[in-house]
Amino acid sequence: MILRNYPGFVEQYYSHGIYVYISKLMRFSFGWVPFSVGDLFYTIASIYLLRWLYLNRKRIIMDTWNWLLDVGATLSIAYIGFHLLWAFNYYRQPLNVSLNIKADYTTSELLDFTNRLIEKSNYCHSLLQPDNDSLGVKIPYSKSEIFDRLVNGYDNLAKDFPHLVYSPKSIKKSIYSTPLTYMGFSGYLNPFTNEAQVDGLIPVYKFPTTSCHEVAHQLGYAAENEANFIGCLATIKNEDIYFKYAGYTFGLRYCLSELFRRDPETYSNILSKVNYGIIENYKEIQTFWMDYENPLEPYFEKTFDSFLKANNQADGMKSYNYVVALLVNYYSDKPL
């Protein structure tokens, strides 16, 4: 609670200091294992917890105070471990401060940037679907191949931002992909093993940006909007045309949503410029999530929203959308 008031200190001594070594050590330790060690850890911990609760059920009444002390001590250890191993990154400087760019933008700036993204997205789409601009793009790689290929984008990004070198690699499909999907999540970072976990069920089109998003968390960007921004840059910077397409259309989707919120009429006019095949890829993602809708999903999202607000992201789930501000201002004086 004290450190959250000193973002400059956290940025210098934790995010660019001790965390760099923690992250590399844990990625070196667990990255080579073909399955998710963190998911296995959660499974064993859950079994142990259920066993402990069963064996100590009578203590709830007979020895309430010491039972609460045991529970509280365990939660305290987990809480401080969570922060020491990763979560202090929630309290680092905002990325716009580190990049020395504005935190807001005008509708005119948004419109200009959205047009630039449409041009790039349409160009990539025309290369991948030269015969029909109404067909969505099918990425021909396996999900494991995408994990290998994403490193190129971070290598190129590291030429401008050396701290974003991604080595060693530790990214895996989650053992719990089915529950994750029903909860409405594409992936997560395990803070106790520093493994980037991606939902193995999501469509391949979504895999490059989601994987790069989780790697951004792994490299110390805890805020969701900042992980979206870094992940978008890493896919755009990738030399692979499929990654570039995924990155450009990822940013475009957020910009179109924000433009619709600000000016629905302009949004309707500009949408006609987008190749219909790109819209088909957006529909593919929408259909996927609709197939897994369930009554409990809003409660999971509400819980995660509360978690984000408790960890220095006052806008909760809405913070995902603020990637637009970072993109618009970062590329204001740079080529896409």
C-alpha positions as CSV (number, residue, x, y, z in Angstrom):
1,M,0.0,0.0,0.0
2,I,2.9,2.3,0.7
3,L,4.8,1.5,-2.5
4,R,1.8,2.3,-4.7
5,N,2.4,5.9,-3.9
6,Y,5.9,5.8,-5.3
7,P,5.6,4.6,-8.9
8,G,9.0,6.0,-9.9
9,F,10.7,3.9,-7.2
10,V,8.8,0.8,-8.3
11,E,9.7,1.4,-11.9
12,Q,13.4,1.8,-11.2
13,Y,14.1,-0.7,-8.5
14,Y,11.4,-3.4,-9.0
15,S,10.2,-3.4,-12.6
16,H,13.6,-2.6,-14.1
17,G,15.5,-4.0,-11.2
18,I,14.7,-7.1,-9.1
19,Y,11.8,-8.3,-11.3
20,V,14.0,-8.6,-14.4
21,Y,16.1,-11.3,-12.5
22,I,13.0,-12.9,-10.9
23,S,11.3,-13.3,-14.3
24,K,14.3,-14.6,-16.2
25,L,15.1,-17.1,-13.4
26,M,11.6,-18.5,-13.3
27,R,11.3,-18.6,-17.1
28,F,14.7,-20.5,-17.2
29,S,13.4,-22.9,-14.5
30,F,10.0,-23.7,-16.0
31,G,10.1,-22.6,-19.6
32,W,11.6,-25.9,-20.9
33,V,8.9,-28.0,-19.4
34,P,6.4,-28.9,-22.1
35,F,3.3,-28.6,-19.9
36,S,2.1,-25.9,-17.5
37,V,3.9,-26.3,-14.2
38,G,1.8,-23.5,-12.7
39,D,-1.5,-25.2,-13.6
40,L,-0.2,-28.4,-12.1
41,F,0.8,-26.4,-9.0
42,Y,-2.8,-25.0,-8.7
43,T,-4.2,-28.5,-9.1
44,I,-2.1,-29.9,-6.3
45,A,-2.8,-26.9,-4.1
46,S,-6.5,-27.2,-4.6
47,I,-6.5,-30.9,-3.7
48,Y,-4.4,-30.2,-0.6
49,L,-6.7,-27.3,0.4
50,L,-9.8,-29.5,0.1
51,R,-8.1,-32.3,2.1
52,W,-7.0,-29.8,4.8
53,L,-10.5,-28.3,5.1
54,Y,-12.0,-31.8,5.4
55,L,-9.4,-32.9,8.1
56,N,-9.8,-29.6,10.0
57,R,-13.6,-29.2,9.6
58,K,-14.2,-29.7,13.3
59,R,-11.7,-27.0,14.3
60,I,-14.0,-24.4,12.7
61,I,-16.2,-24.8,15.8
62,M,-13.9,-26.3,18.3
63,D,-10.8,-24.2,17.7
64,T,-12.1,-21.3,15.6
65,W,-9.4,-18.7,16.5
66,N,-6.4,-20.9,15.6
67,W,-8.2,-22.2,12.5
68,L,-8.6,-18.6,11.3
69,L,-5.0,-17.9,12.1
70,D,-3.9,-20.8,10.0
71,V,-6.1,-19.7,7.1
72,G,-5.0,-16.0,7.5
73,A,-1.3,-17.0,7.6
74,T,-1.6,-19.0,4.4
75,L,-3.4,-16.2,2.6
76,S,-0.8,-13.7,3.8
77,I,2.1,-15.8,2.5
78,A,0.3,-16.2,-0.9
79,Y,-0.5,-12.5,-1.0
80,I,3.1,-11.3,-0.4
81,G,4.4,-14.0,-2.7
82,F,2.1,-12.7,-5.4
83,H,3.4,-9.2,-5.0
84,L,7.1,-10.0,-4.6
85,L,7.1,-12.3,-7.7
86,W,5.1,-10.1,-10.0
87,A,2.3,-7.9,-8.8
88,F,4.4,-4.9,-7.7
89,N,4.4,-4.1,-11.4
90,Y,0.8,-2.9,-10.9
91,Y,2.3,0.2,-9.2
92,R,4.9,1.1,-11.7
93,Q,4.8,4.4,-13.7
94,P,2.1,4.6,-16.4
95,L,3.5,3.7,-19.8
96,N,2.6,7.0,-21.3
97,V,4.8,8.7,-18.7
98,S,7.7,6.3,-19.6
99,L,7.2,6.9,-23.3
100,N,6.7,10.6,-22.8
101,I,3.5,10.7,-24.8
102,K,0.0,12.2,-24.1
103,A,-2.6,10.2,-22.1
104,D,-5.5,11.5,-24.2
105,Y,-6.4,12.3,-27.8
106,T,-9.0,14.1,-30.0
107,T,-11.6,12.4,-32.2
108,S,-9.8,13.9,-35.2
109,E,-6.5,12.2,-34.1
110,L,-8.4,8.9,-33.6
111,L,-10.0,9.2,-37.0
112,D,-6.7,9.8,-38.7
113,F,-5.0,6.9,-37.0
114,T,-8.0,4.6,-37.7
115,N,-7.7,5.4,-41.4
116,R,-4.0,4.5,-41.3
117,L,-4.8,1.2,-39.6
118,I,-7.5,0.4,-42.2
119,E,-5.0,1.0,-45.0
120,K,-2.4,-1.3,-43.4
121,S,-5.0,-3.9,-42.5
122,N,-6.5,-4.0,-46.0
123,Y,-3.0,-4.2,-47.5
124,C,-2.1,-7.2,-45.4
125,H,-5.4,-8.8,-46.1
126,S,-5.0,-8.3,-49.8
127,L,-1.6,-10.1,-49.6
128,L,-3.1,-13.1,-47.7
129,Q,-6.4,-13.2,-49.6
130,P,-5.5,-11.8,-53.1
131,D,-8.4,-13.4,-54.9
132,N,-11.3,-12.4,-52.6
133,D,-11.4,-9.5,-50.1
134,S,-14.6,-11.0,-48.5
135,L,-12.9,-14.0,-47.1
136,G,-11.3,-14.0,-43.6
137,V,-7.7,-14.9,-43.2
138,K,-6.7,-18.4,-42.0
139,I,-3.4,-18.5,-40.2
140,P,-1.6,-21.7,-41.4
141,Y,0.4,-22.3,-38.2
142,S,-0.1,-24.6,-35.3
143,K,-0.5,-22.8,-32.0
144,S,2.9,-24.2,-30.9
145,E,4.4,-22.7,-34.0
146,I,2.9,-19.3,-33.1
147,F,4.6,-19.5,-29.7
148,D,7.9,-19.9,-31.5
149,R,7.3,-17.2,-34.1
150,L,6.2,-14.5,-31.7
151,V,9.8,-14.1,-30.4
152,N,10.8,-12.4,-33.7
153,G,8.4,-9.5,-33.0
154,Y,9.8,-9.0,-29.5
155,D,13.4,-9.1,-30.9
156,N,12.5,-6.4,-33.3
157,L,10.7,-4.4,-30.6
158,A,13.8,-4.7,-28.4
159,K,15.8,-2.6,-30.9
160,D,13.9,0.4,-29.7
161,F,13.2,-0.9,-26.2
162,P,16.1,-3.2,-25.0
163,H,14.2,-4.3,-21.8
164,L,11.7,-6.1,-24.0
165,V,14.1,-8.8,-25.1
166,Y,12.2,-12.1,-24.6
167,S,14.6,-14.8,-23.6
168,P,14.3,-17.4,-22.3
169,K,10.8,-18.2,-23.5
170,S,8.1,-19.6,-21.3
171,I,4.6,-19.6,-22.9
172,K,2.2,-22.5,-22.9
173,K,-1.4,-23.6,-23.5
174,S,-3.3,-23.8,-20.2
175,I,-4.3,-27.2,-18.9
176,Y,-7.5,-25.4,-17.9
177,S,-8.4,-24.0,-21.3
178,T,-12.0,-25.2,-21.2
179,P,-12.8,-23.5,-17.8
180,L,-10.9,-20.4,-18.9
181,T,-13.1,-20.2,-22.0
182,Y,-16.3,-20.5,-20.0
183,M,-15.1,-17.8,-17.7
184,G,-14.5,-15.6,-20.7
185,F,-10.7,-15.3,-20.5
186,S,-8.2,-15.8,-23.3
187,G,-5.2,-16.4,-21.1
188,Y,-3.4,-15.3,-17.9
189,L,0.1,-15.1,-16.4
190,N,0.9,-17.4,-13.5
191,P,2.7,-15.1,-11.0
192,F,4.1,-18.0,-9.0
193,T,5.9,-19.7,-12.0
194,N,6.0,-16.8,-14.4
195,E,4.5,-18.9,-17.2
196,A,2.4,-17.1,-19.8
197,Q,-0.7,-19.2,-20.2
198,V,-2.9,-19.0,-23.3
199,D,-6.4,-20.5,-23.7
200,G,-5.7,-23.4,-26.2
201,L,-9.3,-23.3,-27.5
202,I,-9.4,-19.7,-28.9
203,P,-9.3,-19.4,-32.7
204,V,-5.8,-19.4,-34.3
205,Y,-6.5,-15.9,-35.7
206,K,-6.5,-14.6,-32.1
207,F,-3.5,-16.5,-31.0
208,P,-0.7,-14.1,-32.0
209,T,-2.1,-11.1,-30.2
210,T,-3.2,-13.0,-27.2
211,S,0.2,-14.7,-26.9
212,C,2.0,-11.4,-27.2
213,H,-0.3,-9.9,-24.7
214,E,0.5,-12.5,-22.1
215,V,4.3,-12.2,-22.8
216,A,3.9,-8.4,-22.1
217,H,2.5,-9.3,-18.7
218,Q,5.5,-11.7,-18.3
219,L,7.9,-8.9,-19.1
220,G,6.5,-6.7,-16.3
221,Y,3.5,-4.8,-17.8
222,A,0.7,-5.7,-15.4
223,A,-1.9,-3.1,-16.5
224,E,-4.2,-4.6,-19.2
225,N,-4.1,-1.6,-21.5
226,E,-0.3,-1.6,-21.4
227,A,-0.1,-5.3,-22.1
228,N,-2.5,-4.8,-25.0
229,F,-0.3,-2.0,-26.4
230,I,3.0,-3.9,-26.0
231,G,1.4,-7.1,-27.5
232,C,0.0,-5.1,-30.4
233,L,3.4,-3.5,-31.1
234,A,5.1,-7.0,-30.9
235,T,2.7,-8.5,-33.5
236,I,3.0,-5.5,-35.9
237,K,6.9,-5.5,-35.6
238,N,6.9,-9.2,-36.4
239,E,8.4,-10.0,-39.9
240,D,5.7,-12.6,-40.5
241,I,2.8,-11.2,-42.5
242,Y,0.2,-13.2,-40.6
243,F,1.4,-11.7,-37.3
244,K,1.3,-8.2,-38.9
245,Y,-2.2,-8.8,-40.1
246,A,-3.3,-10.0,-36.6
247,G,-1.6,-6.9,-35.0
248,Y,-3.1,-4.3,-37.3
249,T,-6.6,-5.7,-37.2
250,F,-6.3,-6.1,-33.4
251,G,-5.6,-2.3,-33.1
252,L,-8.2,-1.5,-35.7
253,R,-10.9,-3.3,-33.7
254,Y,-10.3,-1.2,-30.6
255,C,-10.1,2.0,-32.6
256,L,-13.4,1.3,-34.5
257,S,-15.1,0.5,-31.1
258,E,-13.9,3.8,-29.7
259,L,-14.9,5.7,-32.8
260,F,-18.4,4.2,-32.6
261,R,-18.6,5.3,-29.0
262,R,-17.6,8.9,-29.9
263,D,-19.2,9.4,-33.3
264,P,-21.5,6.6,-34.6
265,E,-22.1,8.4,-37.9
266,T,-18.4,8.7,-38.8
267,Y,-18.0,5.1,-37.6
268,S,-20.6,3.9,-40.1
269,N,-19.0,5.8,-42.9
270,I,-15.4,4.6,-42.2
271,L,-16.5,0.9,-41.7
272,S,-17.3,0.7,-45.4
273,K,-13.5,1.1,-46.1
274,V,-12.6,-2.1,-44.2
275,N,-12.3,-5.2,-46.4
276,Y,-15.2,-7.5,-45.6
277,G,-12.8,-10.4,-44.9
278,I,-11.5,-8.5,-41.9
279,I,-15.0,-8.2,-40.6
280,E,-15.3,-12.0,-41.1
281,N,-12.3,-12.5,-38.8
282,Y,-14.0,-10.3,-36.2
283,K,-17.2,-12.3,-36.5
284,E,-15.2,-15.5,-36.1
285,I,-14.0,-14.3,-32.7
286,Q,-17.5,-13.1,-31.7
287,T,-19.1,-16.4,-32.7
288,F,-16.5,-18.3,-30.7
289,W,-17.2,-16.4,-27.5
290,M,-21.0,-16.6,-28.0
291,D,-20.8,-20.4,-28.2
292,Y,-19.4,-20.4,-24.7
293,E,-21.7,-17.9,-23.1
294,N,-23.1,-19.1,-19.8
295,P,-24.9,-17.6,-16.7
296,L,-21.8,-17.6,-14.6
297,E,-19.6,-15.6,-17.0
298,P,-20.7,-12.1,-15.9
299,Y,-19.8,-13.0,-12.3
300,F,-16.3,-14.1,-13.3
301,E,-15.9,-10.9,-15.2
302,K,-17.2,-8.9,-12.3
303,T,-14.8,-10.6,-10.0
304,F,-11.9,-9.8,-12.3
305,D,-13.1,-6.2,-12.7
306,S,-12.9,-5.9,-8.9
307,F,-9.5,-7.5,-8.8
308,L,-8.2,-5.0,-11.4
309,K,-9.6,-2.1,-9.4
310,A,-8.0,-3.4,-6.2
311,N,-4.7,-3.5,-8.0
312,N,-4.3,0.1,-9.1
313,Q,-6.5,0.0,-12.3
314,A,-9.3,2.2,-11.3
315,D,-11.3,1.6,-14.5
316,G,-11.3,-2.2,-14.1
317,M,-12.2,-4.1,-17.2
318,K,-12.7,-0.8,-19.1
319,S,-8.9,-0.4,-18.9
320,Y,-8.5,-2.8,-21.8
321,N,-9.9,-0.2,-24.1
322,Y,-7.4,2.5,-23.2
323,V,-4.9,0.8,-25.5
324,V,-6.3,3.2,-28.1
325,A,-4.8,6.2,-26.3
326,L,-1.4,4.6,-26.3
327,L,-1.5,3.6,-29.9
328,V,-2.8,6.9,-31.2
329,N,-0.2,8.9,-29.4
330,Y,2.7,6.6,-29.9
331,Y,2.2,6.5,-33.7
332,S,1.4,10.2,-34.0
333,D,4.9,10.9,-35.3
334,K,5.9,7.4,-36.4
335,P,5.1,5.2,-39.5
336,L,2.9,2.2,-38.9
